Structures are given as C-alpha cells and as structure tokens.
C-alpha cells in the first residue's frame, strides 16, 4: 500500500512537470526561443556555469561545518560524494527534498548516527532558506521603488517570510513546540510526532555552537546572494538588460516555490514562475523561458556529474559502511 501511494505521488509529480512544460512550450515562440539560446554570449554562459559550480562548492562547505559541529568528522571528499549523490537524485525526486533524503540516508548508514545526520541536513536546508528569505527582504527594501506597486511579488516575499518565522518557532521555541506536540496526539500522527520530537532534540545540539551557526548563516547569505548574480549573468548572455535588483527579489521567491514537492526536481514549476515574475520587470516570455532553461541545463549538467562521481565511488562507500573512519563519538 505504501509503495502504491509513493508510485501515485511520483506519477502526479511527473504529470505536473510534463503538463507545465507542454503549456509553456505552447505559450512561447519556439523558433524565437531556439534563436535566443543559440545567440547567447558563450563566454558569459561559461562564467555563469562556473559561478553556479562555485555556489555548490560553498554548499558542501556549509554542510561540512554542521557535520563537524555534530561531532561527525569525515574526510571532506566523503562529504562531497554524498552531496554529489544528493544533487543527482534531486533531478528525479520531488524538488531538493529528494536530494536531502538521499544524502541523509547515505551518511546515516555510514556513520550510524541517523538522528545527528538528519539534524545537520535539516539545519543545512533551514540555513539556506534563512539566507534566501533575508536576501529577498533586503532586495525589496533596496528596490522598493521598483516593486512597491507589485502586489504578487510583495505577497510572495511576505509568505516565504511567514513560513520561515513559523519554522523557527516550531523548532526553537519550546512553548510553541509543546503546543504543536500536543496537537499531534491522534494515533495517525504518532510517526510525525516522533519525527518532530527527534528533530527538535537533535537540532538543539547546535545551541552550544553559536559561532559555527553564525558562520553557517553568513555563508548561506553569500550563497543566496551569488544565485541571483548567476541568473543575472545568464540574462546578460541572452541579451536581457534590466535592473539587477529584480534578480535579488525574484530568484529567492522562485527558489522557495521550487522547494514545493509538487513537481519532478522543480522542472516546469521553476520555468513557469520565472516567466510569471520576470514579466513584472518587462521581460518577454521567450526570454524568461530561455533564462530558466539555460539555468536548468546547468543544474542538469552538475547533477549528472554528481551522479557519475557517486556511481564511481559506490564500491568505496560499501566498504566504508562496514568500517567508518573519522567519526568521533559524542564527548
């Protein structure tokens, strides 16, 4: 029954992605789309790709910081491999959540510290989301003259901010946590209640590592600031010339929406939201769709490279599962 439910959900996500892509390809001028991509400035495209690659490198460093704070000391190469696997599987699983699940399982089996590993992945994702929301809020403040009359953009930024506030309260406020825990008293909620309880306990191991948490948040801000710059370089390569502040407002919102597990790796959803939001800045559908497709091609290339690395090291990982190295016990 559980397998049937998962299969149905997967089919639904694939259907959402396919339907969105069919709709979008019918919405734009295909010939114009091809010409836009073919005429892109190749040097800027390469620069954008390298910038995105650097961003992923920083993401690995951010997770490694949290693992060490949780007393899970692994060779940096091992963390890279696990992250690479997560990137690959996130292409086929619902949004980035699927990739998080893969890297959680990978290191949990290796270290035999499932709760601690899951906590680091959760905080890694949460840290990224905090950076994303802060960048969006700052961009709205500095670009207020450009978006003050754009209700959909302001509402979107407000919604992702409220979601962040709720997440922080549930995870870090004992009073709110206890209330949520009491609400989940039904028999069917036992698994959810246990999951939240375990995460709440494990997340609090980081309260004694304030310096690492602060550094992690600063790194997240840097990562989330680079993402709009990457998209801006892609836009320049395709001939789009609009105020850069739009990218700092729209890209975090698009990123937050893409996190929703309703499509396959965000495919289709990312493209639709890119067209929708950049229309507010006067960018045509063909150009906006081209920007999104080029960006996705980068994600696809990096994900496939990650999958190759993950596959090539499968024998090494199997050996290490039985004999983990460098994992320090709790003091």
VEXDREN-2710 file (C-alpha; in Angstrom, 1 decimal):
% VEXDREN-2710
k/r/px/py/pz
1/UNK/0.0/0.0/0.0
2/UNK/2.8/2.4/0.9
3/UNK/4.6/1.6/-2.3
4/UNK/1.4/2.2/-4.3
5/UNK/1.0/5.7/-2.6
6/UNK/4.6/6.6/-3.4
7/UNK/4.1/5.5/-7.0
8/UNK/1.0/7.5/-7.4
9/UNK/2.6/10.6/-5.9
10/UNK/5.6/10.2/-8.3
11/UNK/3.3/9.9/-11.3
12/UNK/1.4/13.0/-10.2
13/UNK/4.7/15.0/-9.9
14/UNK/5.8/13.8/-13.3
15/UNK/2.4/14.8/-14.7
16/UNK/2.6/18.3/-13.2
17/UNK/6.1/18.8/-14.7
18/UNK/5.1/17.5/-18.1
19/UNK/1.8/19.5/-18.3
20/UNK/3.6/22.7/-17.2
21/UNK/6.3/22.2/-19.9
22/UNK/3.8/21.4/-22.6
23/UNK/1.8/24.5/-21.6
24/UNK/4.9/26.7/-21.6
25/UNK/6.3/25.4/-24.9
26/UNK/2.9/26.2/-26.5
27/UNK/2.9/29.6/-24.8
28/UNK/6.2/30.8/-26.3
29/UNK/7.5/31.1/-29.8
30/UNK/9.7/28.0/-30.2
31/UNK/11.7/29.4/-33.1
32/UNK/12.4/32.6/-31.2
33/UNK/13.3/30.5/-28.1
34/UNK/15.9/28.5/-30.1
35/UNK/17.4/31.6/-31.7
36/UNK/17.7/33.3/-28.3
37/UNK/19.6/30.4/-26.9
38/UNK/21.8/29.9/-30.0
39/UNK/22.7/33.6/-30.0
40/UNK/23.8/33.6/-26.3
41/UNK/27.2/35.0/-25.4
42/UNK/29.2/31.8/-24.9
43/UNK/31.8/33.5/-22.6
44/UNK/29.1/34.8/-20.3
45/UNK/27.4/31.4/-20.3
46/UNK/30.7/29.7/-19.2
47/UNK/31.1/32.4/-16.5
48/UNK/27.6/31.7/-15.2
49/UNK/28.2/28.0/-15.1
50/UNK/31.4/28.4/-13.2
51/UNK/29.7/30.7/-10.7
52/UNK/27.0/28.2/-10.1
53/UNK/29.6/25.5/-9.6
54/UNK/31.3/27.7/-7.0
55/UNK/28.0/28.1/-5.3
56/UNK/27.5/24.3/-4.9
57/UNK/31.1/24.1/-3.6
58/UNK/30.1/26.6/-0.8
59/UNK/27.0/24.5/-0.1
60/UNK/29.2/21.4/0.6
61/UNK/31.4/23.5/2.9
62/UNK/28.3/24.7/4.8
63/UNK/27.1/21.2/5.4
64/UNK/30.6/20.1/6.4
65/UNK/30.6/22.8/9.1
66/UNK/27.4/21.4/10.6
67/UNK/28.6/17.8/10.5
68/UNK/31.7/18.8/12.4
69/UNK/29.6/20.7/15.0
70/UNK/27.6/17.4/15.5
71/UNK/30.9/15.6/16.1
72/UNK/30.7/13.8/12.8
73/UNK/34.3/14.2/11.4
74/UNK/34.6/12.9/7.9
75/UNK/37.1/13.5/5.1
76/UNK/35.9/16.5/3.0
77/UNK/35.9/14.2/-0.1
78/UNK/33.3/11.9/1.6
79/UNK/31.0/14.9/2.2
80/UNK/31.5/15.9/-1.5
81/UNK/30.5/12.5/-2.6
82/UNK/27.3/12.4/-0.5
83/UNK/26.4/15.9/-1.7
84/UNK/27.0/14.9/-5.3
85/UNK/24.6/12.0/-4.9
86/UNK/22.0/14.3/-3.4
87/UNK/22.4/16.7/-6.4
88/UNK/21.9/13.8/-8.9
89/UNK/18.8/12.3/-7.2
90/UNK/17.2/15.7/-6.7
91/UNK/16.8/15.8/-10.5
92/UNK/14.4/12.9/-10.3
93/UNK/12.8/13.2/-6.9
94/UNK/10.4/15.9/-5.6
95/UNK/12.4/19.2/-5.5
96/UNK/15.5/19.4/-3.4
97/UNK/13.9/17.5/-0.6
98/UNK/14.6/14.2/-2.5
99/UNK/18.3/15.1/-2.7
100/UNK/18.3/15.8/1.0
101/UNK/16.8/12.4/1.7
102/UNK/19.5/10.7/-0.3
103/UNK/22.4/12.4/1.4
104/UNK/20.8/11.8/4.8
105/UNK/20.5/8.1/4.2
106/UNK/24.0/7.9/2.7
107/UNK/25.8/9.4/5.7
108/UNK/23.4/8.0/8.3
109/UNK/24.3/4.4/7.1
110/UNK/28.0/5.3/7.0
111/UNK/28.2/7.0/10.4
112/UNK/25.4/5.0/12.3
113/UNK/24.3/8.4/13.6
114/UNK/21.0/8.9/11.8
115/UNK/19.4/11.5/14.1
116/UNK/22.6/13.7/14.0
117/UNK/23.0/13.4/10.3
118/UNK/19.3/14.3/9.7
119/UNK/19.6/17.2/12.0
120/UNK/22.6/18.6/10.0
121/UNK/20.7/18.2/6.7
122/UNK/17.7/19.9/8.2
123/UNK/19.7/22.8/9.5
124/UNK/21.7/23.0/6.3
125/UNK/18.4/23.4/4.4
126/UNK/17.0/25.7/7.0
127/UNK/20.1/27.9/6.9
128/UNK/19.8/28.1/3.2
129/UNK/16.2/29.1/3.5
130/UNK/17.0/31.8/6.1
131/UNK/19.6/33.2/3.7
132/UNK/17.1/33.1/0.8
133/UNK/14.4/35.0/2.8
134/UNK/16.8/37.6/4.1
135/UNK/18.2/38.3/0.6
136/UNK/14.6/38.7/-0.7
137/UNK/13.7/41.1/2.1
138/UNK/16.8/43.2/1.7
139/UNK/16.3/43.3/-2.0
140/UNK/12.7/44.5/-1.6
141/UNK/13.9/47.2/0.8
142/UNK/16.6/48.5/-1.6
143/UNK/14.4/48.0/-4.7
144/UNK/11.2/49.4/-3.2
145/UNK/10.7/51.9/-6.0
146/UNK/10.7/49.0/-8.5
147/UNK/8.2/46.7/-6.7
148/UNK/6.1/48.8/-4.3
149/UNK/3.1/48.5/-6.6
150/UNK/3.7/44.9/-7.5
151/UNK/1.3/43.1/-5.2
152/UNK/2.1/39.5/-6.3
153/UNK/5.8/40.0/-5.6
154/UNK/5.3/41.6/-2.2
155/UNK/2.8/38.9/-1.2
156/UNK/5.2/36.2/-2.2
157/UNK/8.0/37.6/-0.2
158/UNK/5.7/38.0/2.8
159/UNK/4.5/34.4/2.5
160/UNK/8.0/32.9/2.4
161/UNK/8.9/35.2/5.4
162/UNK/5.9/33.9/7.4
163/UNK/6.8/30.3/6.6
164/UNK/10.3/30.9/7.9
165/UNK/9.0/32.5/11.1
166/UNK/6.7/29.5/11.7
167/UNK/9.6/27.0/11.1
168/UNK/11.9/28.8/13.5
169/UNK/9.2/29.0/16.2
170/UNK/8.3/25.3/15.9
171/UNK/12.0/24.2/16.0
172/UNK/13.5/26.6/18.5
173/UNK/10.6/27.9/20.7
174/UNK/9.9/25.4/23.5
175/UNK/6.4/26.8/24.2
176/UNK/5.3/26.6/20.5
177/UNK/6.9/23.2/20.1
178/UNK/5.0/21.8/23.1
179/UNK/1.7/23.2/21.7
180/UNK/2.4/21.6/18.3
181/UNK/3.3/18.4/20.0
182/UNK/0.0/18.3/21.9
183/UNK/-1.9/18.9/18.7
184/UNK/-0.3/15.8/17.2
185/UNK/-2.0/13.5/19.7
186/UNK/-4.0/11.4/17.2
187/UNK/-3.0/7.8/16.6
188/UNK/-2.2/8.5/13.0
189/UNK/0.1/11.3/13.9
190/UNK/2.4/9.2/16.0
191/UNK/5.1/8.9/13.3
192/UNK/5.0/12.7/12.6
193/UNK/5.1/13.5/16.4
194/UNK/8.1/11.2/16.9
195/UNK/9.9/12.7/13.9
196/UNK/9.4/16.3/15.1
197/UNK/10.4/15.2/18.7
198/UNK/13.6/13.6/17.4
199/UNK/14.5/16.6/15.2
200/UNK/13.7/19.1/18.0
201/UNK/16.1/17.2/20.3
202/UNK/18.9/16.8/17.8
203/UNK/18.6/20.4/16.5
204/UNK/19.3/21.7/20.0
205/UNK/22.8/20.1/20.0
206/UNK/23.8/23.1/18.0
207/UNK/22.9/25.6/20.7
208/UNK/26.4/25.2/22.1
209/UNK/28.0/26.0/18.8
210/UNK/26.9/29.6/18.3
211/UNK/30.0/30.6/16.3
212/UNK/29.5/27.8/13.8
213/UNK/25.8/28.6/13.5
214/UNK/26.6/32.3/12.8
215/UNK/29.3/31.4/10.3
216/UNK/26.9/29.0/8.7
217/UNK/24.3/31.7/8.3
218/UNK/26.8/34.1/6.9
219/UNK/27.9/31.5/4.4
220/UNK/24.2/31.0/3.5
221/UNK/23.8/34.7/2.8
222/UNK/26.8/34.6/0.5
223/UNK/25.4/31.5/-1.3
224/UNK/22.0/33.1/-1.7
225/UNK/23.5/36.3/-2.9
226/UNK/25.5/34.5/-5.6
227/UNK/22.4/32.7/-7.0
228/UNK/20.8/35.9/-8.4
229/UNK/24.2/37.0/-9.8
230/UNK/24.4/33.7/-11.7
231/UNK/21.0/34.3/-13.1
232/UNK/21.9/37.9/-14.0
233/UNK/24.9/36.7/-15.9
234/UNK/22.7/34.3/-17.8
235/UNK/20.3/37.1/-18.6
236/UNK/23.1/39.3/-19.9
237/UNK/24.3/36.4/-22.1
238/UNK/20.8/36.2/-23.6
239/UNK/20.5/39.9/-24.1
240/UNK/18.3/40.7/-21.2
241/UNK/19.1/44.1/-19.6
242/UNK/17.1/45.0/-16.6
243/UNK/17.9/46.3/-13.1
244/UNK/19.9/43.7/-11.2
245/UNK/17.8/44.2/-8.1
246/UNK/15.0/42.3/-9.8
247/UNK/17.1/39.2/-9.7
248/UNK/17.7/39.5/-6.0
249/UNK/13.9/39.8/-5.4
250/UNK/12.6/37.2/-7.9
251/UNK/15.2/34.4/-7.7
252/UNK/14.8/33.8/-3.9
253/UNK/11.0/33.7/-4.4
254/UNK/11.3/31.3/-7.4
255/UNK/13.7/29.2/-5.3
256/UNK/11.3/29.0/-2.4
257/UNK/8.4/28.0/-4.7
258/UNK/10.5/25.4/-6.4
259/UNK/11.1/23.7/-3.0
260/UNK/7.4/22.6/-3.0
261/UNK/7.3/18.8/-3.7
262/UNK/4.7/19.1/-6.4
263/UNK/6.9/18.6/-9.5
264/UNK/9.9/16.5/-10.6
265/UNK/13.0/18.3/-9.5
266/UNK/11.2/21.6/-9.8
267/UNK/11.0/21.1/-13.6
268/UNK/8.2/23.1/-15.2
269/UNK/7.4/24.9/-11.9
270/UNK/10.7/26.7/-12.0
271/UNK/10.1/27.8/-15.6
272/UNK/6.5/28.9/-15.0
273/UNK/7.4/31.0/-12.0
274/UNK/10.4/32.6/-13.9
275/UNK/8.1/33.6/-16.7
276/UNK/5.5/34.9/-14.3
277/UNK/7.8/37.0/-12.1
278/UNK/10.1/38.4/-14.8
279/UNK/7.1/39.6/-16.8
280/UNK/6.7/42.1/-13.9
281/UNK/10.1/43.5/-15.0
282/UNK/9.1/43.7/-18.6
283/UNK/11.0/40.5/-19.8
284/UNK/9.2/38.7/-22.6
285/UNK/8.0/35.1/-22.2
286/UNK/10.5/33.8/-24.7
287/UNK/13.5/35.4/-23.0
288/UNK/12.3/34.4/-19.5
289/UNK/11.8/30.8/-20.6
290/UNK/15.2/30.8/-22.2
291/UNK/16.8/32.1/-19.0
292/UNK/15.1/29.3/-17.0
293/UNK/16.1/26.6/-19.5
294/UNK/19.7/27.6/-19.5
295/UNK/19.8/27.7/-15.7
296/UNK/18.2/24.2/-15.6
297/UNK/20.7/22.9/-18.1
298/UNK/23.5/24.0/-15.6
299/UNK/21.7/22.2/-12.8
300/UNK/21.3/19.1/-15.1
301/UNK/25.0/19.0/-16.0
302/UNK/26.2/19.4/-12.4
303/UNK/23.6/16.8/-11.3
304/UNK/24.8/14.3/-13.9
305/UNK/28.4/14.9/-13.0
306/UNK/27.5/14.4/-9.3
307/UNK/25.7/11.1/-10.3
308/UNK/28.8/9.9/-12.1
309/UNK/31.0/10.7/-9.1
310/UNK/28.5/8.9/-6.8
311/UNK/28.4/5.8/-9.0
312/UNK/32.2/5.6/-9.4
313/UNK/32.7/5.6/-5.6
314/UNK/29.9/3.0/-4.8
315/UNK/32.4/0.2/-4.0
316/UNK/34.4/2.5/-1.7
317/UNK/31.3/3.6/0.1
318/UNK/30.2/0.0/0.6
319/UNK/33.5/-0.8/2.2
320/UNK/33.2/2.3/4.4
321/UNK/29.7/1.4/5.6
322/UNK/31.1/-1.5/7.5
323/UNK/34.2/0.4/8.6
324/UNK/33.5/4.1/9.1
325/UNK/36.5/6.2/9.6
326/UNK/37.0/9.5/11.3
327/UNK/33.7/9.5/13.2
328/UNK/34.1/10.8/16.7
329/UNK/31.7/9.8/19.4
330/UNK/29.9/12.4/21.5
331/UNK/32.1/13.7/24.3
END
